């Protein structure tokens, strides 16, 4: 399997560990160019099928990278980024180097957390009031937040938050307090994730 499947980009050249990886690979390692490293595993295609299992594995590997060596900043790639070989991948690292550097500076020491507030069946909820209260409670703790789509008529709020690791416990407590005060809402709190929602580095897979 000569192709390289990419999970994310780090400012290191020594990230390497055995794990369950995409497409039944068993090891991830770093392909680097001038201390900028793409964390990859081997794969036999440049167009992997996005199965639920491999999508979850992709996220799990990113979490392992984030925890590697006491904490590693990783610019996450969306599922499916694969290259024909090391040379093609190094060319991408070279060309997108400034963008990756900026992204790393923006997300260093942070995680992404997801929060959905769902109206309980039959509950009377003032959506504007709930959104304003959530903004007052969570935005001062977060570095940044982005709004996601309201894909259900019972979904009152759907946001992703970029939170400093040092403020993670404070954010957890704020969510717990909010939940305790709102019996009329189902609180769905997820993460930590690699900060997908807060980086915008677009690279093209080599086919």
TAQUIBEL-V333417 format. One record per backbone hydrogen bond with DSSP energy under -0.5 kcal/mol. NH is the residue of the N-H (numbers start at 1). CO is the residue of the C=O. Records with the same first field share a line. If there is no record, write none. Layout:
NH->CO / CO
//
This chain:
3->43
4->83
5->41
6->81
7->39
8->39
9->75
10->37
11->73
12->10
16->14
17->28
19->26
21->19 / 25
24->21
25->22
28->17
29->40
31->38
32->30
33->36
36->33
37->10 / 35
38->31
39->8 / 37
40->29 / 38
41->5
43->3
51->49
55->51
56->52
57->53
58->54
59->55
60->56
61->57
62->58
63->59
64->60
65->61
66->62
67->63
68->64 / 65
70->67
71->68
72->66
75->9
76->74
77->7
81->78
82->80
83->4
89->85
90->86
91->87
92->88
93->89
94->90
95->91
96->92
97->94
100->96
101->97
102->98
103->99
104->100
105->101
106->102
107->103
108->104
110->107
111->163
112->193
113->161
114->190
115->159
116->188
117->157
118->116 / 186
119->154
120->184
123->120
125->123
127->125
130->126
131->127
132->128
133->129
134->130
135->131
136->132
137->133
138->134
139->134 / 135
141->138
142->138
143->162
144->162
146->160
148->158
151->149
155->152
156->117 / 154
157->117
159->115
160->146
161->113
162->144
163->111 / 161
165->109
167->164
168->165
171->167
172->168
173->169
174->170
175->171
176->172
177->173
178->174
179->175
180->176
181->177
182->179
185->182
186->118
187->185
188->116 / 186
189->187
190->114 / 188
192->112
193->112
196->194
198->195
199->196
202->200
203->201
206->82
207->205
//
